[in-house]
C-alpha cells in the first residue's frame, strides 16, 4: 500500500511537470518532455525496473529496493499521467488561456491558476485508470525484493504450501479491493466536481 501511495504521488508530480513542459511555449522544454514521454511509454515497465535497480547502483546511486521501486513506478507512470493531464489541458477552452494572458499573467501563472485546475477536473477518470494500473504494476516490485502485496503472497504460499489457492485468491481479492476502492473514490469525486460546476 505504501509503495502504491508514494509512487502515485511522485507520478502525479512528475506527470504534471512533464505535461507543463509539453505545452510550454519554450521549444526545448517541449522537445524534452515529448522525448521523455515517447521513450518511457514505449519501454516495458520491467526494463525500467531493471535499469533503476541494476544500472543506477553502477553510477553510485544506491537506495533501498523499496525506493528503487518507487522511482521505477514513478518514471513509468509519470509518462502516462503526463498524457492524461496534457489531454485535460488541451480540453480547456483556449479563451481561458487567452484571457489570462490579457490580464498579464505569465504562462506559468496561467497554467497554475487557471488551466491546470480545470484540466484536472476533466481528467479524473483517465488519471484514475493510470493510478489503478500503477497499483496492479506494484506486483513487478516483488521480483526485485520489495515486500508488497505480491511479495507477501509469495512468502505465504511458500510457508503454507497446502493453502496455495486460498492465499492466491486472497491476493486477488486484496488487489480487487484496492482498485475498487480507488474507482469508488474517483466516482464520488467526479460527482462532487460535477455538482460544483
C-alpha positions in Angstrom: 0.0 0.0 0.0 2.8 2.4 0.9 4.6 1.6 -2.4 1.4 2.5 -4.4 0.9 5.7 -2.4 4.4 7.1 -2.7 4.7 6.1 -6.4 1.3 7.6 -7.2 2.2 10.9 -5.6 5.6 11.0 -7.3 4.0 10.0 -10.7 1.4 12.8 -10.4 4.0 15.4 -9.6 6.3 14.2 -12.4 3.5 13.8 -14.9 2.1 17.2 -14.2 5.6 18.8 -14.7 6.0 16.8 -17.9 2.6 18.0 -19.2 3.5 21.6 -18.5 6.7 21.0 -20.4 4.8 19.5 -23.4 2.5 22.5 -23.7 5.3 25.1 -22.9 6.0 27.9 -25.3 9.7 27.1 -24.9 10.6 24.6 -27.7 13.5 22.8 -25.9 11.1 22.1 -23.0 8.5 20.7 -25.4 11.1 18.6 -27.1 12.5 17.3 -23.8 9.0 16.5 -22.5 8.0 14.8 -25.7 11.2 12.7 -25.9 10.8 11.6 -22.3 7.2 10.5 -22.8 7.8 8.7 -26.1 10.8 6.8 -24.8 9.3 5.8 -21.4 5.8 4.9 -22.8 7.4 2.6 -25.4 9.7 0.9 -22.8 8.3 -2.1 -20.9 8.0 -1.4 -17.1 10.2 -4.4 -16.4 13.0 -2.8 -18.4 12.6 0.4 -16.4 12.8 -1.7 -13.2 16.0 -3.4 -14.4 17.5 0.0 -15.3 16.7 1.5 -12.0 17.7 -1.5 -9.9 20.9 -2.6 -11.7 22.2 0.4 -13.7 21.8 3.2 -11.1 23.9 1.5 -8.5 26.7 1.2 -11.1 26.9 5.0 -11.1 26.8 5.2 -7.3 23.1 5.9 -6.9 22.2 3.5 -4.2 18.9 3.3 -2.4 16.8 0.6 -0.8 14.8 -1.7 -3.1 11.6 0.0 -1.9 12.9 3.4 -3.0 14.1 1.9 -6.4 10.6 0.5 -6.9 9.0 3.9 -6.2 11.4 5.5 -8.6 10.8 2.9 -11.4 7.0 3.1 -11.0 7.1 6.9 -10.9 9.3 7.2 -14.0 7.0 4.9 -16.0 3.6 6.1 -14.7 4.7 9.7 -14.8 4.7 9.5 -18.6 1.2 8.1 -18.6 0.0 10.8 -16.1 1.6 13.4 -18.4 -0.5 12.3 -21.4 -3.7 12.3 -19.3 -3.0 15.8 -17.9 -2.0 17.1 -21.3 -5.3 15.9 -22.8 -7.0 17.7 -20.0 -5.0 20.9 -20.7 -5.9 20.6 -24.4 -9.6 20.2 -23.4 -9.6 23.6 -21.6 -11.2 26.3 -23.7 -8.5 28.3 -25.4 -10.2 31.5 -24.4 -9.3 30.8 -20.8 -5.6 31.0 -21.5 -6.0 34.0 -23.8 -8.0 35.8 -21.1 -5.2 35.0 -18.6 -2.6 36.5 -21.0 -4.8 39.6 -21.5 -4.8 40.0 -17.7 -1.0 40.0 -17.8 -0.4 36.5 -16.3 2.7 34.6 -17.4 2.5 31.2 -18.9 3.4 29.6 -15.6 0.8 31.6 -13.6 -1.9 30.9 -16.2 -1.1 27.2 -16.1 -1.0 27.0 -12.3 -4.0 29.2 -11.5 -6.4 28.7 -14.4 -5.6 25.9 -16.8 -4.4 23.0 -14.5 -7.4 23.2 -12.1 -9.8 22.8 -15.0 -7.6 20.2 -16.7 -7.6 18.0 -13.6 -11.4 18.2 -13.4 -11.6 17.0 -16.9 -9.2 14.0 -16.5 -10.2 12.4 -13.2 -11.3 9.2 -14.9 -8.1 8.8 -17.0 -5.9 9.6 -14.0 -7.9 7.0 -12.0 -7.1 4.4 -14.7 -3.4 5.3 -14.6 -3.3 5.0 -10.8 -5.2 1.7 -10.9 -2.7 0.4 -13.4 0.1 1.6 -11.0 -1.4 -0.3 -8.1 -1.5 -3.5 -10.2 2.0 -2.9 -11.5 3.4 -2.8 -8.0 3.4 -6.6 -8.3 6.5 -6.3 -10.5 8.4 -4.9 -7.5 8.1 -8.4 -5.8 10.6 -9.7 -8.4 13.1 -7.2 -7.2 12.8 -8.0 -3.5 10.2 -5.5 -2.4 7.7 -6.9 0.0 4.4 -5.5 -1.3 1.2 -7.5 -1.7 2.5 -9.9 -4.3 5.7 -10.4 -2.3 3.6 -11.2 0.8 1.5 -13.7 -1.2 4.7 -15.4 -2.5 6.0 -15.6 1.1 2.7 -17.0 2.4 2.5 -19.6 -0.4 6.0 -20.8 0.4 5.2 -21.0 4.1 1.8 -22.7 3.5 2.1 -25.0 0.5 -1.2 -26.7 1.4 -3.1 -23.4 1.1 -1.7 -22.0 -2.2 -5.1 -21.5 -3.8 -6.6 -19.8 -0.8 -3.5 -17.5 -0.5 -3.6 -16.6 -4.2 -7.3 -15.9 -4.0 -6.7 -13.7 -1.0 -4.1 -11.7 -3.0 -6.5 -11.3 -5.9 -9.2 -10.1 -3.6 -6.8 -7.6 -1.9 -5.9 -6.1 -5.3 -9.6 -6.1 -6.3 -10.5 -4.2 -3.0 -7.7 -1.6 -3.6 -8.7 -0.9 -7.2 -12.4 -0.9 -6.5 -11.9 1.5 -3.6 -9.9 3.8 -5.9 -12.7 3.6 -8.5 -15.3 4.4 -5.9 -13.4 7.4 -4.5 -12.9 8.7 -8.1 -16.6 8.3 -8.9 -17.5 10.2 -5.7 -15.0 13.0 -6.5 -16.4 13.2 -10.1 -19.9 13.6 -8.8 -18.8 16.4 -6.4 -16.9 18.2 -9.1 -19.9 17.9 -11.5 -22.2 19.4 -8.8 -19.7 22.2 -8.1 -19.7 23.4 -11.7 
